[in-house]
Amino acid sequence: MSERNPCTDYLANNPRLIGALFTICLLISQAGTAAAANGGTIS
């Protein structure tokens, strides 16, 4: 039997937070892509 993870319990009780975290991850990945694309032109 596995132990209960408090983070898993919290996210299970607050499903909207899962969507917010997913959105933040998407925004960060898009910002990283944009920064990498513009990084070659900065001198």
N, C-alpha and C positions, 0 to 999 in steps of 0.2 A: 504494500500500500504506500502511495507517495504522499508526501506532506503537502499541505495546502500552502500556496504562495500568496502572501498578502497583496501583491501587485495584481495577480490574476483575479483575486476576489474583488478588489476595488474596481478593476475594469469590467468585470461581470456585472457589478452593481451600477456602473455608470457607462452605459454603452455609447453615449454621445462623446465621451472622452476618447474612445477608440477612433471615431471619425475625425476629431480634432487633431489627434496625434498623427493620423495618416495624412491629413492635409498639410500639417507642418513638415512632415517628411518629404512630401511632394514639392513643396515650396523650396525647401533647402536643396533638394536635388536639382531643381530648375535653376536656382541661383548659382549653384556650382557649375552647371553646364554653361550658363551665360558668362560667368567669370573666366572659365577656361577658354571659351571662344574669343573673348576680348583680350585675353592675356598676351597673345602673340603680337598685338598691335601697340601695346604700351611700351614706350622706350624710355 
